[in-house]
Amino acid sequence: MHARTAWQALAQRPLRFLTSWWPWRSLAYLVSGVLVGGLVGAVVLMLAAAGLVLLIVLVGVLAILALLLSGIYVARFERWRLRLVDLDPAPDPHQQPGSPGARAWLTTRLREPATWRELGFTALSLVGLWWMDLGVLFGALAVPVIVMLSPVDDSDVWGLAILGFVLLLPAPYTITAWAGARAAFTRAVLAPRDDELGAQLREVRASRARLMDAFELERRRIERDLHDGAQQRLVSLSVQLGLAGLDTEPGSPVARHLAAAQDQVALTLQELRALIRGVHPQVLTDHGLADAVGELATLSQVPVGVDIRLPHRLPAPVEVTAYYVVAEALANIAKHSGAQRAEVTGRLHTDLLVLEIRDDGTGGADAATGSGLAGLADRLSVLDGRMRLSSPPGGPTLLHVEVPCHSGS
């Protein structure tokens, strides 16, 4: 595996590590840390002094403000410098201001937790981190070199040259180990990988929600095309067949064929209307979840009691998802449970829709057996909803569903 950090390079192949660029990158990381620490320390002291001396004038206010915002630029440089010993990206955590202009930028930065986290890191770096970098460099490089050069002043201590050389041998490991630790701390504060994973997860959820919205729009389009196109043409065909039947002799073969054709058109219309209701029920759009579930109950082969009490209409994605959860559950009850009765209840607790579908069937339902419940669980997860199933052998079965309503807004 290709090393992505100094620690990985040090741990994977300790001997080959000596011939790689990682010791030099680590040395550059620590040296640059010492240089930037000293420079930032001097600048901050100057700003602090200016702010204290001229506190009551505009220059003092600007100096204090610059002191507060200095962490942003120090952290930006630290994230750039991190690439010396950590090849993974370190994204900038700051948000874009909502409007252009210096005032909007300043307001956004002062309200962001990242700004204060970076200021704290800068203060900690000035107080201790760059001093520790300097100490590691002095101990790993300066001390062995001083010992090696001791015989220059006193030839009687030539053995110290060998000792200094021996002390210098582990310097690449010491420097790289500390550089890795320093980089790990910097990343944890300024560019944590958990934030990157969280951002990626949020993007995946947003992408999945966009796909679900696109799917729902396509479903609505198909419903309109079937309702306004194919259904209307079938109705027109049925009328034309009826008119043609009026022009034929009653009881003649032609009249019988026309009547049979008209019956077939009527059956096709019934099937098409059922299909349209399955694609997206009009009653759900017009009257809401309670009435739509009530219509499902009237069409169910198993007697279903409905008790859904909602104070207001819910967001459309929540209503659609809840409707299809109930529809799938009732279809499973009719096909597999052997139940004599089912019941659907629904309540809104603040901004959480809670649905429960019960039946007195034989139980043994399992979402992992391909009953359609697994697909519903995936659909619920798009809205951060969840589903729990209790179905012991012998019954009864309870399907408990929770859907946050704010997620569908």
Stockholm file with secondary structure:
# STOCKHOLM 1.0

chainA/1-409         MHARTAWQALAQRPLRFLTSWWPWRSLAYLVSGVLVGGLVGAVVLMLAAAGLVLLIVLVGVLAILALLLSGIYVARFERWRLRLVDLDPAPDPHQQPGSPGARAWLTTRLREPATWRELGFTALSLVGLWWMDLGVLFGALAVPVIVMLSPVDDSDVWGLAILGFVLLLPAPYTITAWAGARAAFTRAVLAPRDDELGAQLREVRASRARLMDAFELERRRIERDLHDGAQQRLVSLSVQLGLAGLDTEPGSPVARHLAAAQDQVALTLQELRALIRGVHPQVLTDHGLADAVGELATLSQVPVGVDIRLPHRLPAPVEVTAYYVVAEALANIAKHSGAQRAEVTGRLHTDLLVLEIRDDGTGGADAATGSGLAGLADRLSVLDGRMRLSSPPGGPTLLHVEVPCHSGS
#=GR chainA/1-409 SS CCCCBHHHHHHHCHHHHTTSSHHHHHHHHHHHHHHHHHHHHHHHHHHHHHHHHTTTSHHHHHHHHHHHHHHHHHHHHHHHHGGGTBCSCCCCCCCCCSSSSHHHHHHHHHHCHHHHHHHHHHHHIIIIIHHHHHHHHIIIIIHHHHHHTHHHHCGGGTHHHHHHHHHHTTHHHHHHHHHHHHHHHHHHHHSCHHHHHHHHHHHHHHHHHHHHHHHHHHHHHHHHHIIIIIHHHHHHHHHHHHHHHHTSCTTSHHHHHHHHHHHHHHHHHHHHHHHHHHHCCHHHHHHCHHHHHHHHHHHCSSCEEEEEECSSCCCHHHHHHHHHHHHHHHHHIIIIICCSCEEEEEEEETTEEEEEEEECSCCCCCGGGTSSHHHHHHHHHHTTCEEEEECCTTCCEEEEEEEESGGGC
#=GC SS_cons         CCCCBHHHHHHHCHHHHTTSSHHHHHHHHHHHHHHHHHHHHHHHHHHHHHHHHTTTSHHHHHHHHHHHHHHHHHHHHHHHHGGGTBCSCCCCCCCCCSSSSHHHHHHHHHHCHHHHHHHHHHHHIIIIIHHHHHHHHIIIIIHHHHHHTHHHHCGGGTHHHHHHHHHHTTHHHHHHHHHHHHHHHHHHHHSCHHHHHHHHHHHHHHHHHHHHHHHHHHHHHHHHHIIIIIHHHHHHHHHHHHHHHHTSCTTSHHHHHHHHHHHHHHHHHHHHHHHHHHHCCHHHHHHCHHHHHHHHHHHCSSCEEEEEECSSCCCHHHHHHHHHHHHHHHHHIIIIICCSCEEEEEEEETTEEEEEEEECSCCCCCGGGTSSHHHHHHHHHHTTCEEEEECCTTCCEEEEEEEESGGGC
//
